[in-house]
Each structure stands twice: as C-alpha cells, then as structure tokens.
C-alpha cells in the first residue's frame, strides 16, 4: 500500500487537532483530582462515547475484522452477548455504588467495602496488566505499519507513544476522554465507507449469505453444538462464560472503562454513561466485523482478491482489514482509514495510561509509599507516572518483539486475573454479609482455580502443563470454561468464608452496599434521561438485531 | 471547551479535503471499486462537521440568552 501526499496531510491534520485539544485543556488542571479523575465534570454524551472508545483499541479493530473473516457473524456475540447486557447491568445496578461511594478508582472501592489487602491485590494486578496491554497494542500497531506501509517499527512506536504522552500529560484524563470521542468519530468515518463498499461489492448481505457456508452467516442457529459452529464453543459456555462471567467481569469491574463513567458530572449522568454507550456499541459490528466477513466472501469471487497467507500456512486473518483498504480506498479516504487505525491505537493506549496513573498514584503511591502529602505532590506524582507508564509500555512493546508468544500468554493471564473478580464485586455490592476475609479468600482461591484449570486442560495443543484432564474443542471454549470455574469458585468460597467471619456494622457500609444505599430518583429528569426507559429501548433494539441475524 | 467545536472543525476540514479530491480527481479509485468513494464520504463528513458546529453555536446562543 502506498500513501499519497494528501494522506499524509490528513494524518498531520489529525495529530494537530489531538495535540491542540490537549493544549487547550492544560489550564483546567490545578489538582490531582482534575488530572486523574477529571474532577467529575465531563458531559454525559462525551463520557458515553469515551466509555466505548477506550475499549476500541487497534488490537480490537484489527482483531474484530480478523474474527469476522474467521468466525463469521458469530463474532457479533462479543458485542451483543459479551458487552451490552453487562453495560446495562453496570449502569442500572453498579454505578450507584461506584459513584455514590466517592471512590476515585475501582481498587479504592474495594478498600472501602472490604479491606486493604483486597485493594492491593486488585491494584497491583491491574497496574501490571494495563502496562502490558498498552505495550502489546503498541507492538501490534508497529508490526502492522511496518508490514503494510514499510514504516520503521521504532519510529512508528516512538512517534505514536510521544503523541499520546503529550496530550495525556498536558490535559490528564479530561484530555484523554475528549480525544477518545474524536477518535471514536474518526474510527467510524475511516471504516464505515470500507464496510459499505466491500459489502456492496460482495453483493450485499444476500450475496454474502449465498457465498459463505451457512454457519458463517447465522449468529444463533449453530450455537447448539461446538462441532458445527466456527468458534468451537457450545451454548452454555458462550452464555455463561462470555455473556456472563467474562463480559460482566470486564465491563463492570475493569477500571479502564469504569473510570470514564466515574468522570461524569452527576450520578444520573454516570449511570446513563454505559446505557447510552450501548447504542453505538451494538451497531459497531457493522463497521468493524462486517468488512472481515465481506473479505472472506470476496476471496471466493475470482476478483483477484485473496486473504494473504501466513508464513506457517493458513490465511492471515489479521490482514483482512488492511488488504481491503488497499483494494477499495483511493488516496484521500485511504488517509482517513489509516488515521482511523492510528486513532484506535491512541484511544486504547491513552485509556490504559490514564487508568494506570490513577491506580498507581492513589492506590499504590498514596496508600503504601507516601500517604498524607499535600495534593500538589500527588499531582506531580500523577504526571510523572504518566511518563513512566508510557516508557514502560514502550518497554513491553519491545519485550513482545522478542517473545512471540507473549500475546497468547497475556490473553490467558487476562482470563485468569479477571474472571473471579466479578464474583467479588457482585457479593460486595449486593450482599452486606460478605466480609473482607471472605472476599480475599474467594479472590485468591478463585485465581488459583483459574490457573489450575489452565494448566490441567488442553486446547489447540496449548496448556496442560501439569496434567491433561480434558481437551477443549477450541481455545475460546477453554477461556470460557476457565472463567466459569474461576467465578464459581470465588463465589462459593467467598460465601462460605464470609459466614464464618464477623461482618462489618451496617453503619460502616452506608453508600457501599445494596440496601444501605439510597439510589437517587431524579424526578426532574425527562423520560429519555431515566435509566428504565433507556434500557427498554436498548433491549428492544438488541432483540431485533439478534433475531435478524439469528 | 466545547468538544463539538474542535470536532466540528476537524470533520469540516476533512470533508472539504475529500470532497475536493472527489470533485477534481474523480477518476482516482482503487482496484476493486469504481465508486467515487472520496466524494460520498467527503460529503458525509462535511455535513457531520457542520452539524457539530451548528449544535455548538446553538448552545452558546442559548447560554447567552439565559445569562441576560
């Protein structure tokens, strides 16, 4: 793929706007709260779009098109089943506790509700994972730009990291969130035309249905059996593993996304953030997954288009998106598409960096290294941590170039660390009898159960380091089952240990637990600003989409 | 800062660049399509950019009205 001067102009224009937004917002920073939590002042339409944009990193955009080509329309379940229900639950049931508790981060909520060691467990594992995640996405972007455009890995990694650093350093979380919205618009502008022209070329949705095997164009019909559907996972593990444990664990407890909602300017806005976010979220598959499905259909049409092959054989699905861009985009819109890819990378990385600096400053530095310093000191620490976070991410990106399996390993680690967490939050928020000892025991034994399952089962030739009790039909099925087992273990152990330990008094837990928290009813809000009617609209839309593509 | 202002300007400029490409170089297209992708997506981006600017302008006017 070759870029024309106009494409570089578009890329430069985007960088100028991103840095300009950071520069304009620098004056709003006068305390650590302004820098790390936006001083709870961001309008709701902005937090809603940032909520979904922070999750829409380059790895996701490239990976969703790749999965579209590999698994077909079933990939939409990562959105419809694996995100929307959890986002609704978060807005309706969990946000009142997060926002109402005045906690500045998810680990800090754990400290208020349980104790110091549960917070430490969550803060440290989260800090390590955000750095690795942003390093991996930097690595993926660098590789792709090198492959497609021949740009130097080092230059593209360092330049994009420098830009993210500049605007997050200047304007903190507000700048990251404002830019995420611009980035979201740009991702849509860069990829929607590709979805339209590539699907049209493949003969529309009817043409795609006619060209592909039936299990690639039906989201539900083949879910019953793991041998018939392309994901190799069966109905129960899809719904319980992906639709419940993994998605609720991610969308309801991962500080990266929760932080966006917590930056909203009121409780009502914080609750509406994930609810409003579901609407663009449920239509994103048409932009990010559809091109992948169209690419597969096009490769069966004798147009001279084929998915490129990997060195090891088999199609390289990760190149579906970029090869389509090369085939369909002339100079001009090609620049927009490429800028969209850069934007997705930046939104993902800035999300990680801003979550990392908050957790480090408040939950690690202020709690364990130097408590009780004046706020100015923590503002400086927050800024320094931003720089350190970016440097560590660059280090992680280079680590990934040396160890090819790092990415596989990381996905497994995410599963192992994230899966039991949701059980802890569920019990913490809705069962006032849950104790700190119960939560910590459940979390540690749940994580151990996840690790044990991983190392005693095999999928696609991986895992099973200790023994092999079971072979899963696919890695995805294995991931889902690890999550289910970790969640159940954590849930049961927490309940058992809690019943044998002394609970805290009700007075200590006001605002932290269901039944001891007044959920505000905003009577002045118009009907479309209230959670219930919004949820009904979302559920109806979601049902229509699922029935349409069943 | 109202985010609609910079976003609106960004998409207005982007739309104008693409629209210009679509009008003055209508024959540039990639291998698999003959559609003038620049023209249509440029027009859509321009409309979106102007819409954001209009909304921002309306908001400042309402704010001024309520202050006086």
HADDOCK unambig.tbl for C-alpha pairs under 7 A between the chains (distance, minus, plus):
assign (segid A and resid 178 and name CA) (segid B and resid 3 and name CA) 6.81 0.50 0.50
assign (segid A and resid 182 and name CA) (segid B and resid 7 and name CA) 6.15 0.50 0.50
assign (segid A and resid 193 and name CA) (segid B and resid 41 and name CA) 6.74 0.50 0.50
assign (segid A and resid 327 and name CA) (segid B and resid 30 and name CA) 5.54 0.50 0.50
assign (segid A and resid 327 and name CA) (segid B and resid 31 and name CA) 5.21 0.50 0.50
assign (segid A and resid 327 and name CA) (segid B and resid 32 and name CA) 5.49 0.50 0.50
assign (segid A and resid 328 and name CA) (segid B and resid 30 and name CA) 5.02 0.50 0.50
assign (segid A and resid 328 and name CA) (segid B and resid 31 and name CA) 6.40 0.50 0.50
assign (segid A and resid 328 and name CA) (segid B and resid 32 and name CA) 5.61 0.50 0.50
assign (segid A and resid 328 and name CA) (segid B and resid 33 and name CA) 5.92 0.50 0.50
assign (segid A and resid 329 and name CA) (segid B and resid 29 and name CA) 6.84 0.50 0.50
assign (segid A and resid 329 and name CA) (segid B and resid 30 and name CA) 5.49 0.50 0.50
assign (segid A and resid 330 and name CA) (segid B and resid 28 and name CA) 6.07 0.50 0.50
assign (segid A and resid 330 and name CA) (segid B and resid 29 and name CA) 4.77 0.50 0.50
assign (segid A and resid 330 and name CA) (segid B and resid 30 and name CA) 4.96 0.50 0.50
assign (segid A and resid 332 and name CA) (segid B and resid 18 and name CA) 5.88 0.50 0.50
assign (segid A and resid 332 and name CA) (segid B and resid 21 and name CA) 6.86 0.50 0.50
assign (segid A and resid 332 and name CA) (segid B and resid 38 and name CA) 6.50 0.50 0.50
assign (segid A and resid 333 and name CA) (segid B and resid 18 and name CA) 6.85 0.50 0.50
assign (segid A and resid 333 and name CA) (segid B and resid 38 and name CA) 5.74 0.50 0.50
